[in-house]
Amino acid sequence: MPRGDGTGPRGEGPGTGRGLGRGTGSGSRLGLGGGQALGPGGDCLCPKCGTKVAHKLGQPCYNMSCPKCGTKMTR
């Protein structure tokens, strides 16, 4: 843009070029950013009534039902 008024040639100026390359690179190929395995410790929490139950290794909290109200638990 010669005078900064937006009349410059197309395809040149800010916002063009290689940029950050979102969606490419090793991070997206490895599937990072999917589910979050938070490890063996911690509690499962009922979002409805607030009941906490110890997390069981190998059983996701979202597969457990709250012992008090039956709602699916979260981590």
N, C-alpha and C positions, 0 to 999 in steps of 0.2 A: 504494500500500500504506500504509494509515493507520498501522499500528504496525510495519511492516517484517516481519510474520510471514507474508506471502504470501496474506493474505485480501483484498487489494484487488480492485477491479473488473477484469474481463478487458479486455485490450487496452491497458492503461495501465501505464506503468512501463518499466524498462529492457528493451531488446531489442525494442521496438516502435518504430514510426515509420519515417522515411525511411531511416535507417541509411546504410551505405556505398553502397548501390545496386550491388552486385556484379552483373556481367553486363550492365550498361547503361553508356552513355556512349560517348565517341568511341573509346576504346581497343579495346573489343570489336567495334565496327563496322568498324574498320580492319583487323582481323585480326592485331593485334599479339600477340606471344607464340607465333607459329607456329614455323616453321623458323628456324634461325639461319644466315644467310649471313655467314660470318666473313671475307670479303674474299679477295683474290687471293693473299696470302702465306701462309706457314705450311707445316705438314707434315701428311701423313696418317700415322696410326699404326695398327699392327696390334695389336689387343687380346690376341692369343694369344702372339705371340713378341716383340713390341716393336719390330719393324722400322719405321723412319721412311723415308718417301718424300716428296719435294717435292710439294706440292699443285699440280695443273694447273688453270689457269683454265678454268672452264666444265664441269669434270668433278667431281662430288661424290665425296668420299672413300668414301662408302658404296657407290659403284658400282665401285670399284677393288678388285682382289684383291691380297693380299700376294704379292710376288714369291718369298718363301721358302716359305710354308706354304699359300697359297691362301685364307686367311681374309679376309672382307670388312674393309676398312680403316675407321677412324673418324678424325675430325678432331682 
